[in-house]
């Protein structure tokens, strides 16, 4: 049996797996309850991402970062 990693589950969740790998994961989710539980947690987490309230940094913070970046010179080798 092929080992299914957490990264594989994330790819499966976002439909980014090949047909063969997706089929392997789909079958494994039907028989491996620990894997199924991990996948369900990922599904719930993905659904909750839209509910997270994000705030932008203050303009002063952005300006300080931009000012610092404009002064930082990396020598070309």
BAFI-3210 file (N, C-alpha, C; in Angstrom, 3 decimals, decimal comma, padded with zeros to 6 digits):
// residues 77
n [1|2|3|4|5|6|7|8|9|10|11|12|13|14|15|16|17|18|19|20|21|22|23|24|25|26|27|28|29|30|31|32|33|34|35|36|37|38|39|40|41|42|43|44|45|46|47|48|49|50|51|52|53|54|55|56|57|58|59|60|61|62|63|64|65|66|67|68|69|70|71|72|73|74|75|76|77]
n.u [000,841|000,506|002,054|000,295|000,679|000,360|000,649|-000,171|-002,882|-003,690|-003,223|-005,084|-007,458|-007,573|-007,892|-005,534|-004,138|-002,851|-004,785|-004,474|-003,278|-005,237|-007,329|-006,226|-006,062|-008,766|-009,851|-008,388|-009,356|-011,835|-011,373|-009,421|-009,654|-008,274|-006,879|-009,059|-010,145|-008,099|-008,260|-010,853|-010,508|-008,830|-010,603|-012,548|-010,925|-010,166|-012,634|-013,139|-011,316|-012,304|-013,698|-011,988|-010,935|-008,941|-006,446|-004,993|-001,583|-000,580|-000,293|002,064|003,778|004,092|005,341|007,762|008,946|009,199|010,911|013,194|013,794|014,436|016,845|018,534|021,165|022,268|025,256|026,289|027,498]
n.v [-001,193|002,222|004,918|007,598|010,956|013,921|016,092|014,977|014,672|017,341|018,183|016,528|017,522|020,012|019,234|018,616|016,355|013,560|011,400|008,638|008,760|010,198|008,371|006,319|007,615|008,175|005,594|004,759|006,537|005,492|003,221|003,581|004,838|006,628|008,133|009,195|010,796|012,691|013,875|014,954|016,898|018,627|019,460|020,851|022,854|024,185|025,165|026,953|028,951|031,111|032,472|033,779|036,769|039,089|041,561|044,467|045,625|048,580|051,725|053,081|051,046|049,624|051,629|051,914|049,437|049,520|051,712|050,739|048,606|049,990|051,136|049,043|047,464|045,011|043,549|042,898|039,935]
n.w [000,000|-000,775|000,877|002,199|002,441|004,554|002,837|000,434|000,993|001,165|-001,462|-002,716|-001,611|-002,871|-005,460|-006,918|-007,615|-009,474|-011,638|-010,980|-008,418|-007,046|-007,108|-005,566|-003,085|-002,647|-002,338|-000,107|001,804|002,282|003,727|005,689|008,717|010,343|008,476|007,143|009,158|009,439|006,917|007,001|008,962|007,582|005,578|007,075|008,149|005,806|004,980|007,017|006,583|005,135|007,055|008,687|010,031|008,633|009,056|007,674|007,683|009,478|007,746|008,443|009,193|006,802|005,291|006,702|006,204|003,408|003,206|004,505|002,772|000,452|001,100|001,545|000,093|-002,035|-002,863|-006,198|-007,495]
ca.u [000,000|001,240|001,892|-000,344|001,201|-000,522|000,738|-001,040|-004,272|-003,942|-003,343|-006,364|-008,492|-007,614|-007,945|-004,235|-003,468|-003,068|-005,925|-004,120|-003,069|-006,542|-008,086|-005,609|-006,475|-010,212|-010,060|-007,823|-010,253|-012,985|-010,994|-008,498|-010,407|-007,351|-006,662|-010,325|-010,248|-007,151|-008,811|-012,008|-009,976|-008,377|-011,795|-013,122|-009,987|-010,265|-013,916|-013,070|-010,397|-013,075|-014,273|-010,933|-010,851|-007,555|-006,288|-003,795|-000,690|-000,741|000,515|003,390|004,575|004,421|006,314|009,060|009,490|009,608|012,076|014,318|014,114|015,059|018,205|019,309|021,802|022,954|026,285|026,179|028,758]
ca.v [000,000|003,474|005,819|008,865|011,985|015,083|016,902|014,317|014,990|018,740|018,199|015,884|018,479|021,075|018,589|018,796|015,063|012,834|010,488|007,410|009,089|010,573|007,128|005,649|008,340|007,984|004,248|004,731|007,285|004,642|002,093|003,995|005,839|007,681|008,986|009,900|011,842|013,745|014,566|015,749|018,082|019,539|020,013|021,837|023,980|024,920|025,873|028,032|030,008|032,279|033,139|034,447|038,199|039,526|043,010|044,934|046,367|050,038|052,360|053,413|049,819|049,386|052,645|051,593|048,290|050,005|052,570|049,849|047,856|050,868|051,443|047,808|047,195|043,723|043,624|041,940|039,189]
ca.w [000,000|-000,887|002,018|001,849|003,333|004,722|001,615|-000,544|001,340|000,793|-002,928|-003,027|-001,224|-003,878|-006,787|-007,567|-007,706|-010,726|-011,576|-010,259|-007,002|-006,495|-006,908|-004,418|-001,880|-002,486|-001,794|001,246|002,696|002,590|004,584|006,755|009,475|010,798|007,312|006,914|010,185|009,064|005,751|007,432|009,650|006,530|004,926|007,995|008,211|004,541|004,990|007,999|006,146|004,705|008,223|009,446|009,756|008,501|009,035|006,977|008,571|009,441|006,692|008,971|009,154|005,394|004,882|007,303|005,470|002,089|003,399|004,796|001,555|-000,544|001,545|001,587|-001,191|-002,087|-003,901|-007,294|-007,649]
c.u [000,881|000,984|001,316|000,064|000,162|-000,510|-000,136|-002,503|-004,624|-004,097|-004,680|-007,521|-008,670|-007,607|-006,659|-003,445|-003,754|-004,243|-005,646|-003,971|-004,396|-007,379|-007,547|-006,055|-007,958|-010,514|-009,557|-008,730|-011,476|-012,652|-010,122|-009,136|-009,523|-007,073|-007,901|-010,488|-009,309|-007,687|-009,987|-011,574|-009,475|-009,555|-012,399|-012,223|-010,084|-011,552|-013,884|-012,132|-011,140|-013,645|-013,240|-010,883|-009,387|-007,503|-004,989|-002,883|-000,947|000,126|001,927|004,315|005,019|005,484|007,698|009,724|009,992|010,848|013,317|014,755|014,809|016,499|019,108|019,856|022,546|023,987|026,078|027,515|028,828]
c.v [001,250|004,342|007,140|009,892|013,091|015,985|016,312|014,659|016,427|018,848|017,600|016,843|019,556|020,534|018,787|017,490|014,432|011,877|009,241|007,680|009,454|009,333|006,352|006,302|008,118|006,620|004,172|005,458|006,462|003,552|002,472|005,144|006,945|008,671|009,820|011,046|013,007|014,560|015,455|016,998|019,109|020,217|021,111|023,071|024,834|025,732|027,072|029,165|031,274|033,073|033,897|035,915|038,611|041,038|043,350|045,629|047,865|050,622|052,703|052,200|049,520|050,371|052,372|050,431|048,728|050,884|051,722|049,108|048,727|051,205|050,220|047,517|045,868|043,797|042,526|041,250|038,506]
c.w [000,000|000,334|001,524|002,896|003,534|003,486|000,514|-000,280|000,960|-000,722|-003,363|-002,736|-002,291|-005,314|-007,583|-007,632|-009,058|-010,544|-010,766|-008,756|-006,340|-006,215|-005,710|-003,115|-001,609|-001,864|-000,361|002,235|003,092|003,601|005,778|007,528|010,029|009,668|007,034|007,913|009,865|007,896|006,146|008,191|008,640|005,843|005,791|008,078|006,961|004,492|005,934|007,595|005,741|005,882|009,052|009,043|009,762|008,500|008,317|007,972|008,445|008,340|007,168|008,906|007,731|004,925|005,456|006,566|004,099|002,179|003,649|003,529|000,523|-000,173|001,509|000,198|-001,093|-003,198|-004,954|-007,453|-008,980]
res [x|x|x|x|x|x|x|x|x|x|x|x|x|x|x|x|x|x|x|x|x|x|x|x|x|x|x|x|x|x|x|x|x|x|x|x|x|x|x|x|x|x|x|x|x|x|x|x|x|x|x|x|x|x|x|x|x|x|x|x|x|x|x|x|x|x|x|x|x|x|x|x|x|x|x|x|x]
***
